Amino acid sequence: MSFVADSADVAPTAKLGEGSKIWHLAQVREDARLGENCIVGRGAYVGTGVRIGDNCKIQNNALVYEPAELADGVFIGPAVVLTNDTYPRAVNPDGTLKSASDWEAVGVTIAEGASIGARAVCVAPVRVGAWATVAAGAVVTRDVPDFGLVAGVPARRVGWVGKAGAPLRQEGELWVCPLTGETYTEADGLLSPAAGR
């Protein structure tokens, strides 16, 4: 069974997975789909038709605009914004107010286990790779590789992280997680778990 706080606004056509919790003043729009055991924090917004996997956390005041797609285990920090308009304008060139039919929404895709730090902005269309980490306050304007650690405005890769989230240490040809001891190899600017380790 899911939980929806009295002050939350969840559209009748939204689908909430077993064990998901929608907290105070959060809004989940029409046809959004949340997997099992998700948490949508106070004042967060989940747009129409957004797809969210299992075990995701969307912290207070985060804005997840459609057509974003979040895989399993994604963390969205407080006040994060996932945008959806490449050329935002309130009005058309003739001065008339823009409507939904006057532009095409583009989305942010976040792969399994990735984390987006507090107040970061992902400018669509971008993909944040599996287990990557976007530092707090970063502005992501291009794709982030799996296990990438990015920071800054605009965001640039400043290191690698493992599945536990800690920055990896380079030891010879391997990258090592200081928390789990897991090892990774880098090739052609991409990181992957070391084979047989």
WODA-V876017 format. One record per residue. N is the residue number from 0. SS is DSSP state (alpha for helix, beta for strand, coil for the rest). Layout:
[[N & SS] [N & SS]]
This chain:
[[0 & coil] [1 & coil] [2 & beta] [3 & beta] [4 & coil] [5 & coil] [6 & coil] [7 & coil] [8 & beta] [9 & beta] [10 & coil] [11 & coil] [12 & coil] [13 & coil] [14 & beta] [15 & beta] [16 & coil] [17 & coil] [18 & coil] [19 & coil] [20 & beta] [21 & beta] [22 & coil] [23 & coil] [24 & coil] [25 & coil] [26 & beta] [27 & beta] [28 & coil] [29 & coil] [30 & coil] [31 & coil] [32 & beta] [33 & beta] [34 & coil] [35 & coil] [36 & coil] [37 & coil] [38 & beta] [39 & beta] [40 & coil] [41 & coil] [42 & coil] [43 & coil] [44 & beta] [45 & beta] [46 & coil] [47 & coil] [48 & coil] [49 & coil] [50 & beta] [51 & beta] [52 & coil] [53 & coil] [54 & coil] [55 & coil] [56 & beta] [57 & beta] [58 & coil] [59 & coil] [60 & coil] [61 & coil] [62 & beta] [63 & beta] [64 & coil] [65 & coil] [66 & coil] [67 & coil] [68 & beta] [69 & beta] [70 & coil] [71 & coil] [72 & coil] [73 & coil] [74 & beta] [75 & beta] [76 & coil] [77 & coil] [78 & coil] [79 & coil] [80 & beta] [81 & beta] [82 & coil] [83 & coil] [84 & coil] [85 & coil] [86 & coil] [87 & coil] [88 & coil] [89 & coil] [90 & beta] [91 & coil] [92 & coil] [93 & coil] [94 & coil] [95 & coil] [96 & beta] [97 & coil] [98 & coil] [99 & alpha] [100 & alpha] [101 & alpha] [102 & coil] [103 & coil] [104 & coil] [105 & coil] [106 & coil] [107 & beta] [108 & beta] [109 & beta] [110 & coil] [111 & coil] [112 & coil] [113 & coil] [114 & beta] [115 & beta] [116 & coil] [117 & coil] [118 & coil] [119 & coil] [120 & beta] [121 & beta] [122 & coil] [123 & coil] [124 & coil] [125 & beta] [126 & beta] [127 & beta] [128 & coil] [129 & coil] [130 & coil] [131 & coil] [132 & beta] [133 & beta] [134 & coil] [135 & coil] [136 & coil] [137 & coil] [138 & beta] [139 & beta] [140 & coil] [141 & coil] [142 & coil] [143 & beta] [144 & coil] [145 & coil] [146 & coil] [147 & beta] [148 & beta] [149 & beta] [150 & beta] [151 & coil] [152 & beta] [153 & coil] [154 & coil] [155 & beta] [156 & beta] [157 & beta] [158 & beta] [159 & beta] [160 & beta] [161 & coil] [162 & coil] [163 & coil] [164 & coil] [165 & coil] [166 & beta] [167 & beta] [168 & beta] [169 & beta] [170 & beta] [171 & coil] [172 & coil] [173 & beta] [174 & beta] [175 & beta] [176 & beta] [177 & coil] [178 & coil] [179 & coil] [180 & coil] [181 & coil] [182 & beta] [183 & beta] [184 & beta] [185 & beta] [186 & beta] [187 & coil] [188 & coil] [189 & beta] [190 & beta] [191 & beta] [192 & beta] [193 & coil] [194 & coil] [195 & coil] [196 & coil]]
